[in-house]
Amino acid sequence: MMSKTKLTIIYSSTTGTNYQLAKWAEEGALELGAEVRVRKVPHIRPPHDIDTDPSKIALAEATRDVAEIALEDLDWADAIIFSTPARYGVMTAEVKDFLEKTGGLWAEGKLVNKVVSGMASAQNTHGGQEAVLLSLYTAMYHWGAIIAAPGYTNPVLFSSGGNPYGITVTTTADGTIIEDKEIIRNAVKHQAKRTLTIAGAIQQLKKIETVK
């Protein structure tokens, strides 16, 4: 079942935190034999805002070959994982800008029953990480998507911070994750696998309905 499940991982990142979360999610998904696409949302800020920061320059170079997200990547996927920094307690402008371009798919009903999960980061412990995920999920309700939040479905979620909405992390200004990276990695992999498990179950239900 899992070998046929298709996952698109969408991240917004300028210093590398959410790119790292996306790569850990990819790692977990590949362990289940899923087909995976990792996609970045394009920057919409002025180039000089990125070009003068060493950590941002390094990330841009490291992710030069990562494709930018396209609507086709949503249509293709059975499941979608978003990873975004906090911006005043909501998702980045880049992620919001992309979501506002999905109206055509929404109108055609192509986003219905997509299984969606989210991850987030901020530069302090109470920087709005949970609010970011709730803002993301609000948009997903309009899609008719199925939210695959991790809840407390694995002990690792307690040691990684205990956020039931999705894995969240705290970072330094240069994007370094403050929490234990191995714990966060395992928590992200669990979230990815849970998302795929739910997506796989939805696929099975669709097959049964087709037979009927």
Secondary structure, DSSP 8 states (H G I E B T S, - for coil): -GGG-EEEEEE--SSSHHHHHHHHHHHHHHHTT-EEEEEE----S-HHHHHT-HHHHHHHHHTTTS-B--HHHHHH-SEEEEEEE-BTTB--HHHHHHHTT-HHHHHTTTTTT-EEEEEEEESSTTSSHHHHHHHHHHHHHHHT-EE---TT-STHHHHTT--SSS-EEEB-TT--B-S-HHHHHHHHHHHHHHHHHHHHHHHHHHHHHHH-
